[in-house]
Amino acid sequence: MLFIVTYSIRSDNRNAAMERFVNTGGKAPHGIKMLGRWHAVAKLSGFAIIETDDAELIQQWVMEWSDILSMEAYPALTDDQAGPIMMAALAKIEAHAVTHP
């Protein structure tokens, strides 16, 4: 399953976060596949796209960093996954409009 993970570094922890990232590479625990990570320019934040079927690993990762930054994880869908769901929702709305003008 895909997740969007956002992070925000508390300004008083900027140097500690940079040092930990440089020393560890910011790697996620084994069992989480990092598909990509992007850092916002001139901000202390960014996001990653990860893949895992184990929510406990996400919690472990969050706890490893929670002393110096805030992280949030949200389940995500690709366009190919979300498109059919959207089409079904629109069809349901259109069918309702036809039967309930």
Secondary structure by P-SEA (a helix, b strand, c coil): cbbbbbbbbcccaaaaaaaaaaaccccccccccccccccccccccbbbbbbcccaaaaaaaaaaccccbbbbbbbbcccccaaaaaaaaaaaaaaaaaacc
